[in-house]
Amino acid sequence: MGDLRAKLEARLVGPLFKRHESLSPEDDSLPAVVLEHRRRRARLRLLDALVSRGSASVVPELRREVEALVRRWAASGFDDGFAAISEFEIRCAREHDLVVASECGDLELELAALEREYRRSVVERFGRDAVAQVDLGVREHRNRPIDELGKPALAILATALRRAGKLEIDAPYLELLRATGIGEIDVIPVEARERPPIITIPEYQARSAPPR
């Protein structure tokens, strides 16, 4: 944790506050000593938020966001009640599991983190009653053997990763690799196109519309 903190301080937070130390708040009646104390607390608070993400990597998008945040915060005299930093702190803490899983390359952990974040966002938006889950010891498909479920499973996984911004697909097909049992590998094409929600299809709307 100490190494992570030192890297973020050296790579981003320290140079950023150094560049903006001459910025003056819109309220120029603020005593200099008060402004200095606020600036010191702001620096530590921003650093704590970034450390809570669990990564010393600072991608350009994150750097731009943090720079804009500090400029706006400086304009308010580094007010302790600045709403944007509170939102940033919460988001950084929530991103921790996904950031760590992405950096270690563990797809299973990454998908689990995405699922937790999705459930949290559903609860936040629609309430806890909107989430229902049944935990089954064994999952079996009624009319398809397990080896035939690989294609739809790959398509669903690719869609989830693409929507999460973790996968870019340029080709019209993905490749599903499957062992034949005789030491060879079959390459099975899986369509990568994402179909629209069925409720938006005119033919479905016409078929499922209530009779007049």
C-alpha positions as CSV (number, residue, x, y, z in Angstrom):
1,M,0.0,0.0,0.0
2,G,2.9,2.4,0.8
3,D,4.5,1.7,-2.6
4,L,1.2,2.3,-4.3
5,R,0.7,5.6,-2.5
6,A,4.2,6.8,-3.3
7,K,3.8,6.0,-7.0
8,L,0.5,7.9,-7.3
9,E,1.9,10.8,-5.4
10,A,4.9,11.0,-7.7
11,R,3.1,10.3,-11.0
12,L,0.0,12.3,-10.6
13,V,-1.1,14.0,-7.4
14,G,2.2,15.8,-6.5
15,P,2.9,17.3,-10.0
16,L,-0.8,18.2,-10.4
17,F,-1.0,20.2,-7.2
18,K,2.4,21.8,-8.0
19,R,1.1,23.0,-11.4
20,H,-2.1,24.4,-9.9
21,E,-0.7,25.9,-6.7
22,S,-1.0,29.4,-8.1
23,L,-4.7,29.0,-8.9
24,S,-6.8,31.4,-6.9
25,P,-10.3,30.7,-5.6
26,E,-13.2,32.7,-6.9
27,D,-13.7,34.0,-3.3
28,D,-10.5,36.1,-2.8
29,S,-11.5,37.0,0.7
30,L,-10.4,33.5,2.0
31,P,-7.4,33.9,4.4
32,A,-4.2,32.5,2.9
33,V,-3.6,30.2,5.9
34,V,-7.1,28.7,5.5
35,L,-6.6,28.1,1.8
36,E,-3.3,26.4,2.5
37,H,-4.8,24.1,5.1
38,R,-7.6,23.2,2.7
39,R,-5.2,22.6,-0.2
40,R,-3.2,20.2,2.0
41,R,-6.4,18.3,3.0
42,A,-7.5,18.2,-0.6
43,R,-4.2,16.7,-1.7
44,L,-4.4,14.0,0.8
45,R,-8.1,13.3,0.1
46,L,-7.5,13.0,-3.6
47,L,-4.5,10.7,-3.0
48,D,-6.6,8.5,-0.6
49,A,-9.3,8.2,-3.3
50,L,-6.8,7.1,-6.0
51,V,-5.1,4.6,-3.6
52,S,-8.5,3.0,-2.9
53,R,-8.8,2.0,-6.6
54,G,-5.9,-0.4,-6.0
55,S,-3.7,0.6,-8.9
56,A,-0.8,2.9,-9.7
57,S,-1.7,2.9,-13.4
58,V,-3.0,6.3,-14.5
59,V,-4.6,6.1,-17.9
60,P,-5.0,9.4,-19.9
61,E,-8.8,9.5,-19.4
62,L,-8.3,9.2,-15.6
63,R,-5.6,11.9,-15.7
64,R,-7.8,14.3,-17.6
65,E,-10.7,13.7,-15.2
66,V,-8.5,14.3,-12.1
67,E,-7.0,17.5,-13.6
68,A,-10.4,18.9,-14.3
69,L,-11.6,18.0,-10.8
70,V,-8.6,19.8,-9.2
71,R,-9.2,22.9,-11.3
72,R,-12.8,23.1,-10.3
73,W,-12.0,22.3,-6.7
74,A,-9.3,25.0,-6.6
75,A,-11.9,27.5,-7.9
76,S,-14.0,26.8,-4.9
77,G,-11.1,27.3,-2.5
78,F,-10.7,23.5,-2.0
79,D,-13.9,23.6,0.0
80,D,-14.2,20.5,2.2
81,G,-17.8,20.1,1.1
82,F,-17.0,20.0,-2.6
83,A,-19.6,17.5,-4.0
84,A,-17.5,16.3,-6.9
85,I,-14.7,14.9,-4.8
86,S,-17.2,13.0,-2.6
87,E,-18.6,11.3,-5.8
88,F,-15.0,10.6,-7.0
89,E,-14.0,9.0,-3.7
90,I,-17.1,6.6,-3.8
91,R,-16.5,5.7,-7.4
92,C,-12.8,4.9,-6.9
93,A,-13.6,2.6,-4.0
94,R,-16.3,0.8,-6.0
95,E,-13.9,0.3,-8.9
96,H,-11.3,-1.5,-6.7
97,D,-12.2,-5.1,-7.4
98,L,-12.6,-4.6,-11.2
99,V,-9.4,-2.6,-11.5
100,V,-7.4,-5.2,-9.6
101,A,-9.0,-8.1,-11.5
102,S,-8.3,-6.4,-14.9
103,E,-4.6,-5.8,-14.0
104,C,-4.0,-9.4,-12.9
105,G,-5.7,-10.7,-16.1
106,D,-8.1,-13.0,-14.2
107,L,-11.2,-13.1,-16.4
108,E,-13.2,-15.0,-13.7
109,L,-12.5,-12.3,-11.1
110,E,-13.2,-9.6,-13.6
111,L,-16.6,-11.0,-14.5
112,A,-17.5,-11.4,-10.9
113,A,-16.6,-7.8,-10.2
114,L,-18.7,-6.7,-13.2
115,E,-21.6,-8.7,-11.9
116,R,-21.4,-7.2,-8.4
117,E,-21.3,-3.7,-9.9
118,Y,-24.3,-4.4,-12.1
119,R,-26.3,-5.7,-9.2
120,R,-25.4,-2.6,-7.2
121,S,-26.4,-0.3,-10.0
122,V,-29.8,-2.1,-10.3
123,V,-30.5,-1.9,-6.6
124,E,-29.5,1.8,-6.6
125,R,-31.7,2.6,-9.6
126,F,-34.7,0.3,-9.1
127,G,-34.5,-0.9,-5.4
128,R,-33.6,-4.2,-3.8
129,D,-36.9,-5.8,-4.8
130,A,-35.8,-5.7,-8.4
131,V,-33.0,-8.2,-7.8
132,A,-33.9,-11.9,-7.6
133,Q,-31.5,-14.8,-7.6
134,V,-31.7,-18.5,-7.3
135,D,-28.6,-20.4,-6.3
136,L,-28.5,-23.9,-7.9
137,G,-26.0,-26.5,-6.9
138,V,-26.1,-28.0,-10.4
139,R,-27.1,-26.1,-13.6
140,E,-28.5,-28.3,-16.3
141,H,-30.0,-27.4,-19.7
142,R,-33.2,-29.3,-20.5
143,N,-33.0,-29.7,-24.2
144,R,-29.3,-29.1,-25.1
145,P,-26.2,-31.0,-24.1
146,I,-23.5,-29.0,-22.4
147,D,-21.1,-29.1,-25.3
148,E,-23.7,-27.3,-27.5
149,L,-23.9,-24.3,-25.1
150,G,-20.4,-23.1,-25.8
151,K,-21.4,-20.9,-28.8
152,P,-24.2,-18.9,-27.0
153,A,-22.1,-18.7,-23.9
154,L,-19.2,-17.2,-25.8
155,A,-21.6,-14.7,-27.6
156,I,-23.0,-13.6,-24.2
157,L,-19.6,-13.2,-22.6
158,A,-18.4,-11.2,-25.6
159,T,-21.4,-8.9,-25.4
160,A,-20.9,-8.3,-21.6
161,L,-17.2,-7.5,-22.1
162,R,-18.0,-5.2,-25.0
163,R,-20.6,-3.3,-23.1
164,A,-18.2,-3.0,-20.2
165,G,-15.6,-1.5,-22.5
166,K,-13.2,-4.4,-22.0
167,L,-13.4,-5.9,-25.5
168,E,-13.2,-4.5,-29.0
169,I,-14.5,-6.7,-31.8
170,D,-13.8,-5.8,-35.4
171,A,-14.4,-9.1,-37.1
172,P,-18.0,-10.4,-37.8
173,Y,-17.1,-13.7,-36.1
174,L,-15.4,-15.0,-33.0
175,E,-13.6,-18.3,-32.8
176,L,-14.6,-21.0,-30.4
177,L,-11.8,-23.6,-29.9
178,R,-13.0,-27.1,-29.0
179,A,-11.0,-30.3,-28.5
180,T,-12.1,-33.2,-30.7
181,G,-11.0,-35.9,-28.3
182,I,-8.4,-37.2,-30.8
183,G,-5.8,-34.6,-30.2
184,E,-7.1,-32.0,-32.6
185,I,-8.7,-28.6,-32.2
186,D,-11.9,-27.6,-34.0
187,V,-12.4,-23.9,-34.8
188,I,-16.1,-23.0,-34.6
189,P,-17.2,-19.6,-35.8
190,V,-19.5,-17.7,-33.5
191,E,-21.4,-14.6,-34.8
192,A,-20.2,-11.5,-33.0
193,R,-23.1,-9.2,-34.1
194,E,-25.3,-8.0,-31.2
195,R,-28.9,-8.3,-32.0
196,P,-31.4,-5.6,-30.9
197,P,-33.9,-6.2,-28.1
198,I,-36.7,-8.3,-29.4
199,I,-39.3,-5.8,-28.1
200,T,-37.9,-3.3,-30.8
201,I,-38.6,-5.7,-33.7
202,P,-41.8,-4.6,-35.6
203,E,-42.8,-8.1,-36.4
204,Y,-42.6,-9.1,-32.7
205,Q,-44.5,-6.0,-31.7
206,A,-47.3,-6.8,-34.2
207,R,-47.4,-10.5,-33.1
208,S,-47.5,-9.7,-29.4
209,A,-49.9,-6.7,-29.5
210,P,-53.2,-7.3,-27.7
211,P,-56.2,-7.9,-29.9
212,R,-58.4,-5.0,-30.6
